[in-house]
Each structure stands twice: as C-alpha cells, then as structure tokens.
C-alpha cells in the first residue's frame, strides 16, 4: 500500500512542478503524502495550494484535507496551550440565565429576577500526550468564576480537571471531567461528567456529530441540605462544512434527589439552527435560533408541567495573531430567551477579551 501511494506521490509531484496551476495534482499529492503519514509535507503542499487562490470547489477540498492533516500533526507533535479570558456584561435575570447543570450551580438560583452587571474570568491550559500512532490523551485544567454586582448570591468559582482520549482515525473521542464549584463557605458542588463523541465527514462536504453524555452532581449547602442531580443528554448535529450551516437536535433528561425547593425530574428536547460566516481571516460572525421544551414529572398538578423557551443568539469574533505563539481574540455576544415560565427568560450582553498562548 505504501509503495502505491509512493508512486502516486512521485507522479503528482512531477505534474505539480511542471504545471503549478494544475490544482488537482496538488490535491492528489497531499492525499498520497497523508496516507504515507508524511503529514508535514502534506501540510506544506496544501498551504501552497491555498496560496495560489484556487477555484472555490478546490479550496473547499483543500481546507477539508488541511483539517485532517492538522489533527494528525497535533498527535505527532503535541502542543501545549494556555488561555486567559475576561468578560464584562449585563444580565437581565442573573439567577436563571446561566442555569444549566454544566454552567451554573442549581442551588445558587433564587426565585427573584435580578438585573445585574457582571464580570467573569477564565484561566485554562491543556496539553496532549501521544500514546501511539493512533491514540492521544488530552489533559486540561480550567478555573473560572463570576462576580455579579447587583446579585452577590450568584457569585461562584469553578475548578475542573479534564481528560479526553482521542482516536482520530475512527473520528471518536471519550471526554471526561471532574470539577468542584463553590460559593464562599456556604455552598459547594462536585461534578463528574463523561461522554462518547463521534463525527463523520463525506464527500458532499457535510458533517454529522453524535454525542452521548452524562453528568452526576452532588451539592451541599451550609444548612446541611443536599442534592444529587443526574443529567444525561444525546446531542446530534448536522452541518455543511462548505457554508457552515448547522442543524442540531438535543435530548435531555434530569433526575434530582433534593431537599431543596427546585424543579426536579424532567425530560426535554431542543432543536436549533445556526450559521457561521467568516468575513475574513480575522473576522467571523455566528447567528443562531433554537427552541427547547421541558416536561417536569414531579410538579404539583396545578402547576405548569411544561416549559418552552425560544432562543436567539449572535456572536461576532475578531482574532489577531500577534506571533506564532500568541493570539488575541475579542468577542461580542448577545443572547435573548423568551420562556413560557417568566422566571426563566433573560437577555444577556457580553464583551470578552482573551489571550491564547500555544507552544
């Protein structure tokens, strides 16, 4: 097999030298080099091809191949990266807008809707370790926190340790994490998560992603009241990598055992659509819309067992590469959620600035 690709590489390299604008030859050359596991050479050929400003269909194929090559390079040549990010924003309902099992501790919510300015930060680092030619382990640590100025009861910090086993050849990975959330000395919560992820690409420039995951959260408050929350989810995405249209379907179930007065045991689903548009090498915009519905199993019969949310969001990103190691990014985000249960609706505006270092 390697001889077959070796002969092909020689032939296509000869054609690309004699006819620099014979783009298909360069594509076939990079493909042959990829299968020979000469990823750096394949990366160089694809970069040269894109620099020639080829036709759109050729450019799409080249970018797709380039992504595959860079995934393999990440395994062969592990890269350590670190991130520092700060966010400033305003939230019309700081008790509920971040209220998801993975984002905002359940027991920190209250029944009041409080409009608040906030500042949040995030420090993160990750490093891959190559196991063999097929597998890599991705380790990470993430520390974050939020400060709400008109709602101090919503302030919290989170520390998370991450481990992800990656099998690029089969497009699969197993992400796992363990975390701790705390608020002063009055509340803490442990979080354990695990998932199986799979994605597939085909020749029509489409991609599908499948993720099956679960979370187990254990929390304790200063009055010794406790809560165990089990959260399972099935996420399915379809997108066209050429135009960056993305369709999503999410199924969620949550079961809580709690002495706290919060809704428990619900089943829900979410459908959505978003589009990503790259305006240039530095600018990118995302627009999205989604609708989600939940049914609570253990509410009082006289209460509303169903909750429906309509979600709109917009994201504008600007990125500048300072040098080969440092990249700075600025984001503007807007979220608007209308809910059939008024306490869950909110609007949030966020301005973020981050600095990423990769070595």
C-alpha positions in Angstrom: 0.0 0.0 0.0 2.8 2.5 0.9 4.5 1.7 -2.5 1.2 2.5 -4.3 1.0 5.9 -2.6 4.7 6.5 -3.0 4.4 6.0 -6.8 1.4 8.3 -6.8 3.3 11.0 -4.9 6.2 10.9 -7.3 3.8 11.2 -10.3 1.7 14.1 -8.9 4.7 15.9 -7.6 6.2 15.9 -11.1 2.9 17.3 -12.5 2.6 20.0 -9.9 6.2 21.2 -10.6 5.6 21.3 -14.4 2.1 22.8 -14.1 1.8 24.9 -10.9 -1.8 25.7 -11.5 -2.9 22.1 -12.0 -4.7 22.2 -8.7 -6.0 18.6 -8.7 -2.4 17.3 -8.9 -1.6 19.1 -5.7 -4.7 17.7 -4.0 -3.8 14.2 -5.0 -0.2 14.7 -3.9 -1.3 15.9 -0.4 -3.6 12.9 -0.2 -0.8 10.5 -1.1 1.5 12.1 1.4 -1.2 11.9 4.1 -1.7 8.1 3.6 2.1 7.7 3.7 1.9 9.5 7.1 4.1 12.3 5.9 1.9 14.9 7.5 4.3 17.9 7.5 4.9 17.5 3.8 1.1 17.2 3.1 0.6 20.3 5.2 3.1 22.3 3.2 1.6 21.2 -0.1 -1.9 22.2 1.0 -0.7 25.6 2.2 1.0 26.2 -1.1 -2.2 25.2 -2.9 -4.4 27.6 -0.9 -1.9 30.4 -1.5 -2.5 30.1 -5.3 -6.1 31.1 -4.7 -7.7 28.1 -6.4 -11.4 27.8 -7.5 -13.9 27.6 -4.7 -14.5 23.8 -5.0 -10.8 23.1 -5.0 -10.3 25.4 -2.0 -13.1 23.6 0.0 -11.5 20.2 -0.6 -8.0 21.6 0.3 -9.3 23.1 3.6 -11.0 19.8 4.5 -7.8 17.9 3.8 -5.8 20.5 5.8 -8.0 20.0 8.8 -7.4 16.2 8.7 -3.6 16.8 8.4 -3.5 19.3 11.3 -5.4 16.8 13.5 -2.7 14.2 12.8 0.1 16.8 13.4 -1.5 17.6 16.8 -0.9 14.0 17.8 2.6 13.6 16.3 3.7 17.0 17.6 1.8 17.8 20.9 1.1 21.4 21.5 0.7 22.9 24.9 -1.7 25.9 25.1 -2.9 28.3 27.8 -5.9 30.7 27.8 -6.7 33.8 29.8 -10.1 35.4 29.3 -12.1 38.2 30.9 -15.8 39.1 30.3 -17.9 42.1 31.0 -21.6 42.1 30.6 -25.1 42.8 31.7 -27.7 40.1 32.6 -31.4 40.8 32.9 -32.0 37.7 35.0 -28.8 36.7 36.7 -30.5 33.9 38.7 -31.6 31.8 35.8 -29.7 32.8 32.6 -26.8 30.5 33.4 -28.9 27.8 35.0 -27.8 24.6 33.3 -26.2 21.6 35.1 -22.8 22.3 33.4 -22.8 26.0 33.6 -24.5 27.4 36.7 -24.9 25.6 40.1 -28.6 24.7 40.6 -28.7 25.5 44.3 -27.5 29.1 43.7 -30.7 30.2 42.0 -33.4 32.1 43.7 -37.0 32.9 42.8 -36.2 36.6 42.2 -35.3 38.1 38.8 -32.4 40.4 39.3 -30.9 42.6 36.6 -27.1 42.8 37.2 -23.9 43.8 35.7 -21.2 41.1 35.9 -17.6 40.3 35.3 -16.2 36.8 34.8 -12.8 35.3 34.2 -11.4 32.1 32.9 -7.9 30.6 33.1 -7.3 27.3 31.2 -4.5 25.1 30.0 -4.4 21.9 28.0 -1.7 19.6 26.7 -2.0 16.4 24.6 0.2 13.4 25.2 0.7 10.9 22.3 0.1 7.3 23.3 0.9 5.7 20.0 0.4 6.4 16.2 -3.4 6.1 16.7 -4.3 7.4 20.1 -3.7 10.6 22.1 -4.7 11.7 25.5 -5.7 15.3 26.0 -5.4 16.7 29.5 -6.7 20.1 30.7 -7.3 22.3 33.7 -9.9 25.1 33.8 -10.5 27.7 36.5 -13.4 30.2 36.2 -15.6 32.5 38.2 -18.2 35.2 38.1 -18.9 38.4 40.0 -22.4 39.8 39.8 -22.5 43.3 41.2 -26.3 43.6 41.9 -26.7 40.0 42.9 -23.9 38.7 45.1 -25.7 35.4 45.8 -25.0 34.4 42.2 -21.2 34.7 42.5 -19.3 31.4 42.3 -16.0 29.8 41.3 -15.3 26.5 39.4 -12.2 24.3 39.1 -12.4 21.5 36.5 -9.9 18.8 35.5 -10.3 17.3 32.0 -9.1 14.2 30.3 -10.1 13.2 26.7 -9.0 10.1 24.9 -8.9 10.8 21.1 -8.9 8.3 18.3 -8.7 10.4 15.1 -8.6 7.5 12.7 -12.1 6.5 13.8 -13.3 10.0 14.4 -14.1 9.2 18.0 -13.2 10.6 21.5 -14.1 9.9 25.1 -14.1 13.2 27.1 -14.3 13.1 30.9 -14.0 15.7 33.6 -14.2 16.2 37.4 -15.0 19.5 38.9 -15.7 21.5 42.1 -17.9 24.6 42.4 -18.0 26.7 45.5 -19.5 29.9 46.8 -17.7 31.3 49.9 -18.1 28.8 52.7 -21.9 28.3 52.2 -22.1 26.0 49.2 -20.1 23.5 47.2 -20.9 21.1 44.4 -18.9 18.3 42.9 -19.4 17.4 39.2 -18.5 14.3 37.3 -19.0 14.1 33.5 -18.4 11.6 30.8 -19.3 11.2 27.1 -18.8 9.4 23.9 -18.4 11.5 20.7 -18.3 10.6 17.1 -18.3 12.6 13.9 -18.3 11.7 10.2 -17.4 13.5 7.0 -18.3 12.6 3.5 -17.6 13.8 0.0 -20.6 16.2 -0.1 -18.8 18.5 2.4 -21.3 17.6 5.2 -20.5 16.5 8.7 -22.6 14.8 11.4 -21.7 14.8 15.1 -23.1 12.4 17.7 -22.5 12.9 21.5 -23.9 10.8 24.3 -23.1 12.1 27.7 -24.0 12.1 31.4 -23.3 14.2 34.5 -23.6 13.5 38.2 -23.6 16.5 40.5 -23.6 16.3 44.3 -24.1 19.6 46.2 -24.2 20.6 49.9 -25.3 23.9 51.4 -24.4 25.5 54.8 -27.7 24.3 56.3 -26.6 20.7 55.5 -29.3 20.3 52.8 -28.0 18.2 50.0 -28.9 17.4 46.4 -27.9 14.8 43.9 -28.5 15.6 40.2 -28.2 13.2 37.3 -28.1 14.8 33.9 -28.0 12.7 30.7 -28.0 14.0 27.1 -28.0 13.0 23.5 -26.7 15.6 21.1 -26.9 15.2 17.3 -25.6 17.8 14.9 -25.6 18.1 11.1 -23.7 20.8 9.3 -22.4 21.5 5.8 -18.7 22.5 6.2 -18.8 24.4 3.0 -21.4 27.0 4.0 -21.2 26.5 7.8 -24.9 25.8 8.2 -25.5 23.7 11.3 -28.7 21.9 12.5 -28.9 20.5 16.0 -31.1 18.2 18.0 -30.7 17.6 21.7 -32.5 15.3 24.0 -32.0 15.7 27.8 -33.2 14.1 31.0 -32.6 15.2 34.5 -33.3 13.4 37.8 -32.8 15.2 41.1 -32.9 13.9 44.7 -33.1 17.0 46.8 -34.2 18.7 50.0 -34.0 22.0 48.2 -37.1 23.6 46.6 -36.2 23.4 42.9 -37.9 21.6 40.0 -36.7 18.1 39.5 -37.1 15.1 37.2 -37.7 16.5 33.7 -37.3 15.4 30.1 -36.7 17.9 27.3 -35.5 18.4 23.8 -34.0 21.2 21.8 -33.9 21.8 18.1 -31.8 24.6 16.5 -30.2 26.1 13.5 -27.2 28.4 13.2 -25.0 29.8 10.5 -21.3 30.8 10.7 -19.9 33.3 8.3 -16.2 34.0 8.0 -15.8 37.6 6.8 -12.0 37.5 6.5 -9.1 35.8 8.1 -9.7 37.8 11.2 -13.5 38.3 11.5 -16.3 35.8 12.0 -20.0 36.1 12.8 -22.5 33.5 14.1 -26.2 33.7 14.2 -28.4 31.1 15.8 -32.0 30.2 16.7 -33.3 27.4 18.8 -36.5 26.1 20.5 -36.5 23.9 23.6 -39.2 22.2 25.6 -39.2 20.6 29.0 -41.7 18.5 30.8 -41.5 18.3 34.6 -42.6 14.9 36.1 -43.0 15.7 39.7 -44.6 19.2 39.8 -47.9 19.8 41.5 -50.8 19.0 39.1 -52.0 22.6 39.4 -48.7 24.0 38.3 -47.4 24.3 34.7 -45.7 21.0 33.9 -44.4 22.3 30.5 -41.8 24.9 29.8 -40.9 26.2 26.3 -38.1 28.6 25.5 -37.3 30.4 22.3 -33.6 31.3 22.0 -31.9 33.8 19.7 -28.1 34.4 19.8 -25.5 36.4 17.9 -21.7 36.2 18.1 -19.1 38.5 16.5 -15.5 37.5 16.8 -12.3 39.3 15.9 -9.0 37.5 16.1 -5.4 38.7 15.7 -2.3 36.5 15.7 0.4 38.5 17.4 3.2 36.0 16.5 3.5 32.2 16.0 2.7 31.6 19.7 0.3 34.3 20.8 -3.2 35.0 19.6 -5.7 37.6 20.9 -9.4 37.4 20.4 -12.3 39.8 21.0 -16.0 38.7 21.2 -19.4 40.4 21.3 -22.2 38.1 22.3 -26.0 38.7 22.6 -28.5 36.1 23.9 -32.3 36.5 24.2 -34.5 33.9 25.7 -38.3 34.1 25.9 -39.8 31.5 28.2 -43.4 30.3 28.8 -42.4 30.5 32.5 -41.4 34.1 33.0 -38.7 33.4 35.7 -36.6 31.7 33.1 -36.5 34.4 30.4 -33.5 36.7 30.1 -31.3 38.9 27.9 -27.5 38.9 28.2 -24.9 41.1 26.6 -21.2 40.2 26.9 -17.9 41.7 25.7 -15.0 39.3 26.0 -11.2 39.6 25.5 -8.9 36.6 25.5 -5.2 35.8 25.0 -4.1 32.3 23.9 -0.5 31.0 24.0 0.5 27.9 22.2 3.9 26.2 22.2 
